[in-house]
Amino acid sequence: MTNRTISIDDHLHRYLLEHSVRETALMRELREVTAQHTLARMQIGPEQGQFMALLVELIAARRIIEIGTFTGYSALCLAQAMPGDGRLLCCDVSEEYTAVGVPFWERAGVRERIELKIAPALETLDALLADGHTETFDMAFIDADKTNYLNYYTRCLALVRRGGLLLFDNTLWNGAVADPTDETPDTQALRALNRALRDDERISISLVPIGDGLTLARKR
């Protein structure tokens, strides 16, 4: 089978960043602060953040759910791409990690667009559904505990409007999803999600090899 995707080494990746990414000094500072964190691997790259921001602009997203905020870089990317009256609901369970990003949101002038909810995301999503928020969001970005991805998908598909987007991070999982010897819970959960998305006729999908794999699902 012919390899249809170019291999990107460090040299080419540096070229990609230098010739396409428009990262502000503030965004770079947050990313560099996060790079010192023991869980820095959880941070998305600037090219992925910019790609997601472009998607926000393309669909004119005004209401977005983010599941898994970590230190707030992805939230900053999304919020900056939204209009002034846009609202981003960030769901996370760690006050410690998210506290890193809050001052950067404030300095960027987007803090008022972001509602940070410290609670299990499923509780927050179920409460939104119970309160009648079905099909009232334009986009959802899911980047949290992998074993709950299918649960997050079920809720977010109900919450996102027709024509809206759901984004799933880490769907290639550093190649583990294609390794039959890897039966860890996270890997099995991502395989189950990938199969479910492929077979769900309610959505159109594309798995993009950016970062650790980003799946786009458009609700039909």
Residue frames as a rotation matrix with the C-alpha (Angstrom) as fourth column:
MET 1
0.578 0.816 0.000 0.00
0.816 -0.578 0.000 0.00
0.000 0.000 -1.000 0.00
THR 2
-0.184 -0.636 0.749 1.33
0.583 -0.685 -0.438 3.43
0.791 0.356 0.497 -0.93
ASN 3
-0.281 0.006 -0.960 1.99
0.891 -0.371 -0.264 5.79
-0.357 -0.929 0.099 1.96
ARG 4
0.172 0.478 0.861 -0.18
0.786 -0.594 0.173 8.83
0.594 0.647 -0.478 1.23
THR 5
0.984 0.176 -0.029 0.94
0.152 -0.742 0.653 10.90
0.093 -0.647 -0.757 4.22
ILE 6
0.331 -0.916 0.226 4.28
-0.138 -0.284 -0.949 12.68
0.934 0.283 -0.221 4.27
SER 7
0.410 -0.315 -0.856 6.60
0.875 0.399 0.273 11.79
0.256 -0.861 0.439 7.13
ILE 8
0.701 -0.113 0.704 7.48
-0.132 -0.991 -0.027 14.85
0.701 -0.074 -0.710 9.19
ASP 9
0.070 -0.762 -0.644 10.87
0.886 0.343 -0.311 14.88
0.458 -0.549 0.699 10.87
ASP 10
0.181 -0.020 -0.983 12.05
0.790 -0.593 0.157 17.60
-0.586 -0.805 -0.092 13.26
HIS 11
-0.810 -0.561 -0.172 13.49
0.331 -0.679 0.655 19.71
-0.484 0.474 0.736 10.44
LEU 12
-0.698 0.607 0.380 10.26
0.368 -0.152 0.918 19.69
0.615 0.780 -0.118 8.42
HIS 13
0.222 0.788 -0.575 8.15
0.944 -0.026 0.329 20.23
0.244 -0.616 -0.749 11.53
ARG 14
-0.244 -0.397 -0.885 10.18
0.617 -0.768 0.174 23.31
-0.748 -0.503 0.432 12.36
TYR 15
-0.985 -0.075 0.156 9.58
0.173 -0.519 0.837 24.59
0.018 0.851 0.524 8.82
LEU 16
-0.249 0.968 0.025 5.84
0.710 0.165 0.685 23.96
0.659 0.189 -0.728 9.24
LEU 17
0.260 0.334 -0.906 5.78
0.923 -0.363 0.131 25.98
-0.285 -0.870 -0.403 12.45
GLU 18
-0.508 -0.590 -0.628 7.86
0.411 -0.806 0.425 28.82
-0.757 -0.042 0.652 11.03
HIS 19
-0.998 0.034 -0.051 5.82
-0.061 -0.418 0.907 29.14
0.010 0.908 0.419 7.84
SER 20
-0.398 0.917 -0.026 2.25
0.297 0.156 0.942 28.65
0.868 0.368 -0.335 9.02
VAL 21
0.097 0.475 -0.875 1.74
0.965 0.172 0.200 29.17
0.245 -0.863 -0.442 12.75
ARG 22
-0.161 -0.039 0.986 0.73
0.057 -0.998 -0.030 32.67
0.985 0.051 0.163 13.87
GLU 23
0.302 0.218 -0.928 1.20
0.860 0.359 0.364 32.13
0.412 -0.908 -0.079 17.58
THR 24
0.681 -0.024 0.731 1.19
-0.190 -0.971 0.144 35.24
0.707 -0.237 -0.667 19.74
ALA 25
-0.427 -0.887 0.176 3.89
-0.353 -0.015 -0.936 35.83
0.832 -0.462 -0.306 22.34
LEU 26
-0.204 0.449 0.870 1.29
-0.977 -0.031 -0.213 35.25
-0.069 -0.893 0.445 25.07
MET 27
0.830 0.527 -0.181 0.25
-0.549 0.829 -0.105 31.91
0.094 0.187 0.978 23.60
ARG 28
0.296 -0.820 -0.489 3.87
-0.063 0.494 -0.867 30.86
0.953 0.288 0.095 23.27
GLU 29
-0.508 -0.471 0.721 4.51
-0.699 -0.264 -0.665 31.84
0.504 -0.842 -0.195 26.88
LEU 30
0.311 0.699 0.644 1.63
-0.916 0.401 0.006 29.65
-0.254 -0.592 0.765 28.09
ARG 31
0.884 -0.003 -0.468 2.86
-0.225 0.873 -0.432 26.75
0.410 0.487 0.771 25.99
GLU 32
-0.060 -0.993 -0.102 6.40
-0.167 0.111 -0.980 27.15
0.984 -0.042 -0.173 27.34
VAL 33
-0.329 0.054 0.943 5.14
-0.938 -0.138 -0.319 27.31
0.113 -0.989 0.096 30.93
THR 34
0.696 0.681 0.227 3.17
-0.692 0.721 -0.039 24.13
-0.190 -0.130 0.973 30.32
ALA 35
0.533 -0.566 -0.628 6.26
-0.275 0.586 -0.762 22.45
0.800 0.579 0.157 28.83
GLN 36
-0.529 -0.750 0.397 7.75
-0.601 0.001 -0.799 22.49
0.599 -0.662 -0.452 32.35
HIS 37
0.223 0.733 0.642 4.79
-0.968 0.243 0.059 20.54
-0.113 -0.635 0.764 33.72
THR 38
-0.591 -0.458 0.664 5.22
-0.474 0.863 0.173 16.85
-0.652 -0.212 -0.728 34.55
LEU 39
-0.026 0.672 0.740 2.22
0.525 0.639 -0.562 16.11
-0.851 0.374 -0.370 32.29
ALA 40
-0.283 -0.163 -0.945 3.36
-0.461 -0.841 0.283 18.38
-0.841 0.516 0.163 29.46
ARG 41
-0.974 -0.102 0.203 2.65
0.105 0.591 0.800 15.61
-0.201 0.800 -0.565 26.95
MET 42
-0.217 0.974 0.058 -1.06
0.828 0.215 -0.517 16.40
-0.516 -0.065 -0.854 27.42
GLN 43
-0.018 0.160 -0.987 -0.63
-0.111 -0.981 -0.157 19.80
-0.994 0.107 0.035 25.77
ILE 44
0.700 0.264 0.664 -1.66
0.614 0.253 -0.748 20.18
-0.365 0.931 0.015 22.14
GLY 45
-0.406 -0.901 0.152 0.80
0.826 -0.291 0.483 21.73
-0.391 0.321 0.863 19.69
PRO 46
-0.435 0.212 -0.875 0.46
-0.101 -0.977 -0.187 25.24
-0.895 0.007 0.446 18.25
GLU 47
-0.917 0.100 -0.386 -0.32
-0.389 -0.013 0.921 23.96
0.087 0.995 0.051 14.76
GLN 48
-0.609 0.745 -0.270 -3.24
0.701 0.666 0.256 21.94
0.371 -0.034 -0.928 16.14
GLY 49
-0.302 0.479 -0.824 -4.48
0.641 -0.538 -0.548 24.89
-0.706 -0.693 -0.145 18.18
GLN 50
-0.656 0.010 -0.754 -4.40
-0.415 -0.840 0.350 27.11
-0.630 0.543 0.555 15.11
PHE 51
-0.915 0.349 -0.203 -6.20
0.007 0.516 0.856 24.48
0.403 0.782 -0.475 13.03
MET 52
-0.396 0.803 -0.446 -8.99
0.918 0.355 -0.175 24.23
0.018 -0.479 -0.878 15.60
ALA 53
-0.383 0.216 -0.898 -9.24
0.216 -0.925 -0.314 28.03
-0.898 -0.314 0.308 15.76
LEU 54
-0.898 0.043 -0.438 -9.72
-0.428 -0.319 0.846 28.06
-0.103 0.947 0.305 12.00
LEU 55
-0.700 0.684 -0.206 -12.57
0.543 0.697 0.468 25.56
0.464 0.216 -0.859 12.36
VAL 56
-0.300 0.570 -0.765 -14.20
0.734 -0.374 -0.567 27.88
-0.609 -0.732 -0.306 14.91
GLU 57
-0.551 0.037 -0.834 -14.06
-0.330 -0.927 0.177 30.68
-0.766 0.373 0.523 12.36
LEU 58
-0.970 0.115 -0.214 -15.27
-0.168 0.316 0.934 28.49
0.175 0.942 -0.287 9.49
ILE 59
-0.416 0.869 -0.269 -18.48
0.719 0.495 0.488 27.46
0.557 0.009 -0.831 11.25
ALA 60
-0.333 0.238 0.912 -18.86
-0.306 -0.943 0.134 30.78
0.892 -0.234 0.387 13.11
ALA 61
-0.065 0.277 -0.959 -18.99
0.706 0.692 0.152 28.94
0.706 -0.667 -0.240 16.44
ARG 62
-0.086 0.135 0.987 -20.44
-0.456 -0.886 0.082 30.99
0.886 -0.443 0.138 19.29
ARG 63
0.509 0.256 0.822 -21.02
-0.854 0.268 0.446 28.24
-0.106 -0.929 0.355 21.85
ILE 64
0.089 -0.622 -0.778 -18.35
-0.435 0.678 -0.592 25.60
0.896 0.392 -0.210 22.44
ILE 65
0.924 0.071 0.376 -17.81
-0.368 0.437 0.821 22.84
-0.106 -0.897 0.430 25.00
GLU 66
0.025 -0.932 -0.361 -14.28
-0.625 0.267 -0.733 21.76
0.780 0.244 -0.576 25.88
ILE 67
0.964 0.243 0.113 -13.84
-0.247 0.643 0.725 18.55
0.104 -0.727 0.679 27.86
GLY 68
0.499 -0.859 -0.113 -10.35
0.831 0.438 0.341 18.46
-0.243 -0.264 0.933 29.33
THR 69
0.974 -0.029 0.223 -8.76
0.038 -0.957 -0.289 21.89
0.222 0.290 -0.931 29.68
PHE 70
0.301 -0.904 -0.303 -5.45
0.920 0.359 -0.158 21.11
0.251 -0.231 0.940 31.41
THR 71
-0.357 -0.521 -0.775 -3.45
0.729 -0.674 0.117 24.39
-0.584 -0.523 0.621 31.54
GLY 72
0.302 0.754 -0.583 -5.70
0.314 -0.656 -0.686 26.23
-0.900 0.024 -0.435 29.13
TYR 73
-0.696 -0.619 -0.362 -3.80
-0.122 -0.395 0.910 26.51
-0.707 0.678 0.200 25.85
SER 74
-0.781 0.455 0.428 -6.50
0.609 0.402 0.684 24.92
0.139 0.795 -0.591 23.69
ALA 75
0.217 0.883 -0.416 -9.14
0.921 -0.326 -0.212 27.01
-0.323 -0.337 -0.884 25.46
LEU 76
-0.077 -0.344 -0.936 -7.14
0.052 -0.939 0.341 30.13
-0.996 -0.022 0.090 24.64
CYS 77
-0.953 -0.284 0.103 -6.95
0.088 0.065 0.994 29.11
-0.289 0.956 -0.037 20.97
LEU 78
-0.432 0.868 0.245 -10.69
0.876 0.338 0.344 28.51
0.215 0.363 -0.906 20.80
ALA 79
0.267 0.594 -0.759 -11.77
0.788 -0.588 -0.183 31.57
-0.556 -0.549 -0.624 22.77
GLN 80
-0.414 -0.514 -0.751 -9.64
0.010 -0.828 0.561 33.95
-0.910 0.225 0.348 20.74
ALA 81
-0.984 0.035 0.174 -11.26
0.178 0.144 0.973 32.70
0.009 0.989 -0.148 17.53
MET 82
-0.201 0.975 -0.097 -14.80
0.979 0.198 -0.045 33.26
-0.025 -0.104 -0.994 18.86
PRO 83
-0.046 0.275 0.960 -16.74
0.293 -0.915 0.276 36.52
0.955 0.294 -0.039 18.55
GLY 84
-0.728 -0.338 0.596 -16.90
-0.349 -0.566 -0.747 38.80
0.590 -0.752 0.295 21.57
ASP 85
-0.003 0.814 0.581 -20.25
-1.000 -0.015 0.016 37.40
0.022 -0.581 0.814 22.67
GLY 86
0.141 -0.012 -0.990 -19.09
-0.335 0.940 -0.059 33.80
0.932 0.340 0.129 22.26
ARG 87
0.400 0.026 0.916 -19.07
-0.912 0.108 0.395 31.43
-0.089 -0.994 0.067 25.21
LEU 88
-0.098 -0.538 -0.837 -16.70
-0.398 0.792 -0.462 28.54
0.912 0.288 -0.292 25.86
LEU 89
0.739 0.366 0.566 -17.63
-0.669 0.293 0.683 26.05
0.084 -0.883 0.461 28.58
CYS 90
-0.193 -0.895 -0.401 -14.48
-0.612 0.429 -0.664 24.35
0.767 0.118 -0.631 29.90
CYS 91
0.856 0.497 0.145 -14.96
-0.449 0.574 0.684 21.11
0.256 -0.651 0.715 31.83
ASP 92
-0.134 -0.916 -0.379 -12.11
-0.220 0.400 -0.890 19.83
0.966 -0.036 -0.255 33.98
VAL 93
0.744 0.391 -0.542 -11.58
0.367 0.437 0.821 18.22
0.558 -0.810 0.182 37.38
SER 94
0.022 -0.854 -0.520 -8.34
0.998 0.053 -0.044 19.97
0.065 -0.517 0.853 38.35
GLU 95
0.962 0.229 -0.151 -8.31
0.254 -0.952 0.173 23.44
-0.104 -0.205 -0.973 39.89
GLU 96
0.312 -0.930 -0.196 -4.52
0.138 -0.160 0.977 23.21
-0.940 -0.332 0.079 40.08
TYR 97
-0.420 -0.520 0.744 -3.91
0.771 0.228 0.595 22.61
-0.479 0.823 0.305 36.37
THR 98
0.264 0.610 0.747 -6.54
0.906 -0.423 0.026 25.01
0.332 0.670 -0.664 35.05
ALA 99
0.787 0.009 -0.616 -5.31
0.379 -0.795 0.473 27.76
-0.486 -0.606 -0.630 37.37
VAL 100
-0.303 -0.951 0.064 -2.18
0.577 -0.130 0.806 27.96
-0.759 0.281 0.588 35.23
GLY 101
-0.541 0.082 0.837 -4.18
0.826 -0.135 0.548 29.14
0.158 0.987 0.005 32.23
VAL 102
0.433 0.867 -0.248 -6.60
0.894 -0.447 -0.003 31.60
-0.113 -0.221 -0.969 33.86
PRO 103
0.200 -0.379 -0.904 -4.13
0.199 -0.887 0.416 34.52
-0.959 -0.263 -0.102 34.05
PHE 104
-0.848 -0.506 0.161 -3.29
0.226 -0.068 0.972 34.01
-0.480 0.860 0.172 30.37
TRP 105
-0.202 0.870 0.451 -6.99
0.958 0.081 0.274 34.09
0.202 0.487 -0.850 29.44
GLU 106
0.568 0.405 -0.716 -7.25
0.634 -0.770 0.067 37.35
-0.525 -0.492 -0.695 31.39
ARG 107
-0.240 -0.768 -0.594 -4.19
0.056 -0.622 0.781 38.88
-0.969 0.154 0.193 29.72
ALA 108
-0.878 -0.050 0.476 -5.57
0.460 0.190 0.867 37.89
-0.134 0.980 -0.144 26.31
GLY 109
-0.775 0.610 -0.167 -8.86
-0.586 -0.792 -0.172 39.62
-0.237 -0.035 0.971 27.09
VAL 110
-0.386 0.640 -0.664 -10.99
-0.460 0.491 0.740 36.49
0.800 0.591 0.105 26.67
ARG 111
-0.998 -0.051 -0.040 -11.64
0.008 0.518 -0.856 35.52
0.064 -0.854 -0.516 30.28
GLU 112
-0.481 0.876 0.010 -15.25
-0.614 -0.328 -0.718 36.73
-0.626 -0.352 0.696 30.09
ARG 113
0.016 0.469 -0.883 -15.90
-0.938 0.312 0.148 34.32
0.345 0.826 0.445 27.22
ILE 114
-0.434 -0.353 -0.829 -14.86
-0.171 0.936 -0.309 31.28
0.885 0.008 -0.466 29.26
GLU 115
0.484 0.550 0.681 -16.89
-0.843 0.085 0.531 29.48
0.234 -0.831 0.505 31.91
LEU 116
-0.527 -0.741 -0.416 -14.69
-0.503 0.666 -0.550 27.06
0.685 -0.081 -0.724 33.83
LYS 117
0.585 0.772 0.248 -16.58
-0.728 0.366 0.580 24.20
0.357 -0.520 0.776 35.45
ILE 118
-0.608 -0.793 0.047 -14.56
-0.700 0.506 -0.504 22.13
0.375 -0.339 -0.863 37.94
ALA 119
0.115 0.667 0.737 -16.53
-0.722 0.565 -0.399 18.89
-0.682 -0.486 0.546 38.15
PRO 120
-0.534 -0.221 0.816 -16.71
0.281 0.864 0.418 15.52
-0.797 0.453 -0.399 36.40
ALA 121
-0.888 0.109 -0.447 -17.58
-0.426 -0.558 0.712 16.35
-0.172 0.823 0.542 32.80
LEU 122
-0.735 0.652 -0.185 -20.35
0.409 0.644 0.646 13.76
0.541 0.399 -0.740 32.57
GLU 123
-0.274 0.634 -0.723 -22.16
0.862 -0.172 -0.477 15.48
-0.427 -0.754 -0.499 35.44
THR 124
-0.538 0.005 -0.843 -21.88
-0.129 -0.989 0.077 18.83
-0.833 0.150 0.532 33.66
LEU 125
-0.933 0.160 -0.323 -23.04
-0.317 0.061 0.946 17.40
0.171 0.985 -0.006 30.33
ASP 126
-0.581 0.757 -0.299 -25.97
0.739 0.644 0.198 15.53
0.342 -0.106 -0.934 31.88
ALA 127
-0.287 0.457 -0.842 -27.04
0.597 -0.602 -0.530 18.71
-0.749 -0.655 -0.100 33.65
LEU 128
-0.764 -0.023 -0.645 -26.98
-0.415 -0.748 0.518 20.63
-0.495 0.663 0.562 30.37
LEU 129
-0.852 0.466 -0.240 -29.17
0.051 0.530 0.846 17.99
0.521 0.708 -0.476 28.73
ALA 130
-0.413 0.713 -0.567 -31.56
0.911 0.323 -0.257 17.96
0.000 -0.622 -0.783 31.68
ASP 131
-0.304 0.233 -0.924 -31.84
0.305 -0.895 -0.327 21.75
-0.902 -0.381 0.201 31.47
GLY 132
0.630 0.737 0.244 -32.91
0.414 -0.053 -0.909 21.63
-0.657 0.674 -0.339 27.82
HIS 133
0.215 -0.639 -0.738 -29.67
-0.574 -0.694 0.434 22.60
-0.790 0.331 -0.516 26.06
THR 134
0.095 -0.116 0.989 -30.01
0.557 0.829 0.043 19.95
-0.825 0.547 0.143 23.35
GLU 135
0.085 -0.164 0.983 -28.58
0.994 -0.060 -0.096 21.12
0.075 0.985 0.158 20.00
THR 136
0.964 0.247 -0.101 -27.60
0.259 -0.957 0.132 24.54
-0.065 -0.153 -0.986 21.35
PHE 137
0.289 -0.933 -0.212 -23.80
-0.125 -0.257 0.958 24.24
-0.949 -0.251 -0.191 20.96
ASP 138
0.763 -0.064 -0.643 -21.81
-0.639 -0.215 -0.738 24.72
-0.091 0.974 -0.205 17.77
MET 139
0.190 -0.808 -0.558 -18.73
-0.399 0.456 -0.796 22.69
0.897 0.374 -0.236 18.65
ALA 140
0.919 -0.065 0.388 -17.28
-0.347 0.329 0.878 20.31
-0.185 -0.942 0.279 21.22
PHE 141
0.142 -0.930 -0.339 -13.59
-0.616 0.185 -0.766 19.51
0.775 0.317 -0.547 21.76
ILE 142
0.952 0.257 0.169 -13.00
-0.299 0.644 0.704 16.27
0.072 -0.720 0.690 23.66
ASP 143
0.139 -0.972 -0.191 -9.54
-0.184 0.164 -0.969 15.75
0.973 0.170 -0.156 25.16
ALA 144
0.179 0.002 0.984 -9.93
-0.979 -0.102 0.179 14.12
0.100 -0.995 -0.016 28.56
ASP 145
-0.374 -0.309 0.875 -9.93
-0.555 0.830 0.056 10.60
-0.743 -0.464 -0.482 30.05
LYS 146
-0.717 -0.039 -0.696 -10.01
-0.682 0.243 0.690 8.21
0.142 0.969 -0.201 27.12
THR 147
-0.935 0.346 -0.073 -12.14
0.353 0.923 -0.155 5.53
0.013 -0.171 -0.985 28.75
ASN 148
-0.208 0.904 -0.375 -15.06
0.431 -0.259 -0.864 7.96
-0.878 -0.341 -0.336 28.81
TYR 149
-0.890 -0.212 -0.403 -14.73
-0.212 -0.590 0.779 9.13
-0.403 0.779 0.481 25.20
LEU 150
-0.751 0.658 0.046 -17.79
0.425 0.429 0.797 7.18
0.505 0.618 -0.602 24.04
ASN 151
-0.033 0.734 -0.678 -19.82
0.975 -0.124 -0.182 8.60
-0.218 -0.668 -0.712 26.94
TYR 152
-0.399 -0.176 -0.900 -18.67
0.126 -0.983 0.137 12.12
-0.908 -0.059 0.414 26.07
TYR 153
-1.000 0.003 -0.013 -19.53
-0.013 -0.074 0.997 11.47
0.002 0.997 0.074 22.44
THR 154
-0.422 0.905 -0.059 -23.09
0.855 0.419 0.306 10.41
0.301 0.078 -0.950 23.24
ARG 155
0.149 0.472 -0.869 -23.75
0.766 -0.611 -0.201 13.53
-0.625 -0.636 -0.453 25.29
CYS 156
-0.483 -0.427 -0.764 -21.98
-0.033 -0.863 0.504 15.97
-0.875 0.269 0.403 22.99
LEU 157
-0.924 0.212 0.319 -23.71
0.360 0.199 0.911 14.63
0.130 0.957 -0.261 19.89
ALA 158
0.029 0.987 -0.159 -27.01
0.989 -0.006 0.146 15.51
0.144 -0.161 -0.976 21.57
LEU 159
0.237 0.037 -0.971 -25.79
0.576 -0.810 0.110 18.93
-0.782 -0.585 -0.213 22.68
VAL 160
-0.720 -0.587 -0.371 -24.27
0.030 -0.560 0.828 20.03
-0.693 0.585 0.421 19.36
ARG 161
0.236 0.833 -0.501 -26.56
-0.499 -0.338 -0.798 21.43
-0.834 0.438 0.336 16.65
ARG 162
0.599 0.014 0.801 -26.91
0.618 0.627 -0.473 19.94
-0.509 0.779 0.367 13.19
GLY 163
0.762 -0.420 0.492 -23.99
0.265 -0.490 -0.830 21.13
0.590 0.763 -0.262 11.11
GLY 164
0.720 -0.506 0.476 -21.89
-0.694 -0.499 0.519 21.53
-0.025 -0.704 -0.710 14.26
LEU 165
0.212 -0.778 -0.591 -18.52
-0.377 0.493 -0.784 19.89
0.902 0.389 -0.189 14.88
LEU 166
0.946 -0.128 0.299 -17.18
-0.233 0.376 0.897 17.43
-0.227 -0.918 0.326 17.42
LEU 167
0.324 -0.915 -0.241 -13.39
-0.609 -0.006 -0.793 17.17
0.724 0.404 -0.559 17.73
PHE 168
0.996 -0.038 0.085 -11.66
-0.035 0.693 0.720 14.22
-0.087 -0.720 0.688 19.40
ASP 169
0.353 -0.936 -0.022 -7.98
-0.911 -0.338 -0.237 14.43
0.215 0.104 -0.971 20.33
ASN 170
-0.382 -0.724 0.574 -5.47
-0.826 0.546 0.138 11.55
-0.414 -0.422 -0.807 20.53
THR 171
0.632 0.758 0.161 -7.38
-0.610 0.614 -0.501 9.24
-0.478 0.218 0.851 18.20
LEU 172
0.568 -0.522 -0.637 -4.15
-0.354 0.543 -0.761 7.77
0.743 0.657 0.124 16.80
TRP 173
0.936 -0.058 0.347 -2.67
-0.325 0.233 0.917 7.42
-0.133 -0.971 0.199 20.32
ASN 174
0.104 -0.993 -0.055 0.96
-0.875 -0.118 0.469 7.44
-0.472 -0.001 -0.882 19.20
GLY 175
-0.343 -0.196 -0.919 0.18
-0.812 0.554 0.184 4.51
0.473 0.809 -0.349 16.91
ALA 176
-0.862 -0.052 0.504 -1.06
-0.391 0.702 -0.596 2.24
-0.323 -0.711 -0.625 19.69
VAL 177
0.108 0.993 0.052 -4.55
-0.675 0.112 -0.729 1.94
-0.730 0.044 0.682 18.18
ALA 178
0.595 0.056 -0.802 -3.00
-0.753 0.387 -0.532 0.01
0.281 0.920 0.272 15.28
ASP 179
-0.560 -0.826 -0.067 -0.88
-0.701 0.516 -0.492 -2.24
0.441 -0.228 -0.868 17.52
PRO 180
0.307 0.793 -0.526 -2.78
-0.358 0.608 0.708 -5.52
0.882 -0.030 0.471 18.14
THR 181
-0.208 -0.456 -0.865 -0.56
0.621 0.622 -0.477 -6.32
0.756 -0.636 0.154 21.14
ASP 182
-0.962 -0.110 0.250 -1.66
-0.088 -0.741 -0.665 -3.18
0.259 -0.662 0.703 23.01
GLU 183
-0.172 0.935 -0.311 -4.73
0.539 0.353 0.765 -4.02
0.825 -0.036 -0.565 25.08
THR 184
-0.904 -0.159 -0.396 -4.49
0.422 -0.474 -0.773 -1.24
-0.065 -0.866 0.495 27.66
PRO 185
-0.089 0.970 -0.228 -7.84
0.813 -0.062 -0.579 0.33
-0.575 -0.237 -0.783 28.68
ASP 186
0.010 0.070 -0.997 -7.10
-0.219 -0.973 -0.071 3.68
-0.976 0.219 0.005 27.03
THR 187
-0.837 -0.395 -0.378 -6.09
-0.448 0.100 0.888 2.08
-0.313 0.913 -0.261 23.75
GLN 188
-0.760 0.616 0.208 -9.14
0.647 0.747 0.154 -0.19
-0.061 0.251 -0.966 23.70
ALA 189
0.050 0.801 -0.597 -11.39
0.554 -0.519 -0.651 2.78
-0.831 -0.298 -0.470 24.48
LEU 190
-0.222 -0.202 -0.954 -9.95
-0.536 -0.792 0.293 4.78
-0.814 0.577 0.068 21.58
ARG 191
-0.997 -0.078 0.001 -10.33
-0.046 0.608 0.792 1.83
-0.063 0.790 -0.610 19.22
ALA 192
-0.399 0.917 0.014 -13.98
0.853 0.377 -0.361 1.52
-0.336 -0.133 -0.932 20.28
LEU 193
0.118 0.406 -0.906 -14.51
0.070 -0.914 -0.400 5.23
-0.990 -0.016 -0.137 19.67
ASN 194
-0.625 -0.451 -0.637 -12.87
-0.562 -0.306 0.768 5.11
-0.542 0.838 -0.062 16.25
ARG 195
-0.915 0.353 0.193 -15.08
0.402 0.779 0.482 2.19
0.019 0.519 -0.855 15.22
ALA 196
-0.117 0.935 -0.335 -18.20
0.793 -0.115 -0.599 3.89
-0.599 -0.335 -0.728 16.55
LEU 197
-0.033 0.047 -0.998 -17.45
-0.266 -0.963 -0.037 7.13
-0.963 0.264 0.044 14.70
ARG 198
-0.897 -0.363 -0.252 -16.68
-0.343 0.212 0.915 5.28
-0.278 0.907 -0.315 11.47
ASP 199
-0.828 0.560 0.046 -19.99
0.530 0.751 0.394 3.41
0.186 0.350 -0.918 11.60
ASP 200
-0.291 0.744 -0.602 -22.28
0.577 -0.366 -0.730 6.21
-0.763 -0.559 -0.323 12.82
GLU 201
-0.369 0.216 0.904 -24.37
0.899 -0.162 0.406 7.50
0.234 0.963 -0.135 9.91
ARG 202
0.689 0.646 -0.327 -25.48
0.715 -0.680 0.164 10.52
-0.117 -0.347 -0.931 11.95
ILE 203
0.527 -0.606 -0.597 -22.10
-0.166 -0.761 0.627 12.16
-0.834 -0.231 -0.501 11.33
SER 204
0.868 -0.496 0.026 -19.54
0.099 0.121 -0.988 12.80
0.487 0.860 0.154 8.61
ILE 205
0.818 -0.572 -0.052 -15.97
0.058 -0.007 0.998 12.20
-0.572 -0.820 0.027 9.77
SER 206
0.655 -0.755 -0.044 -12.32
-0.045 0.019 -0.999 12.72
0.755 0.656 -0.022 8.97
LEU 207
0.819 -0.515 -0.255 -9.40
0.410 0.213 0.887 11.52
-0.402 -0.831 0.385 11.08
VAL 208
0.839 -0.507 0.198 -6.60
-0.209 -0.636 -0.743 14.01
0.503 0.582 -0.639 10.50
PRO 209
0.497 -0.720 -0.484 -2.98
0.821 0.571 -0.007 13.03
0.281 -0.394 0.875 11.26
ILE 210
0.101 -0.430 0.897 -2.21
-0.174 -0.896 -0.409 16.22
0.980 -0.115 -0.165 13.14
GLY 211
-0.010 -0.182 0.983 -0.68
-0.990 -0.134 -0.035 16.03
0.138 -0.974 -0.179 16.60
ASP 212
-0.821 -0.228 0.524 -1.62
-0.392 0.892 -0.225 12.64
-0.416 -0.390 -0.822 18.06
GLY 213
-0.786 0.597 0.160 -4.57
0.532 0.523 0.666 12.26
0.314 0.609 -0.729 15.70
LEU 214
-0.752 0.591 -0.293 -7.57
-0.267 -0.678 -0.685 14.58
-0.603 -0.437 0.667 15.59
THR 215
-0.685 0.594 0.421 -10.95
0.728 0.558 0.398 13.29
0.002 0.579 -0.815 14.46
LEU 216
-0.841 0.495 -0.219 -13.51
-0.491 -0.868 -0.075 15.75
-0.227 0.045 0.973 13.09
ALA 217
-0.671 0.718 0.185 -17.15
0.735 0.676 0.042 14.69
-0.095 0.164 -0.982 13.19
ARG 218
-0.897 0.443 0.003 -19.83
-0.429 -0.870 0.244 16.91
0.110 0.218 0.970 11.63
LYS 219
-0.587 0.761 0.276 -23.35
0.195 0.464 -0.864 16.29
-0.786 -0.453 -0.421 12.88
ARG 220
-0.918 0.257 0.302 -25.66
0.315 0.010 0.949 15.69
0.241 0.966 -0.090 9.92
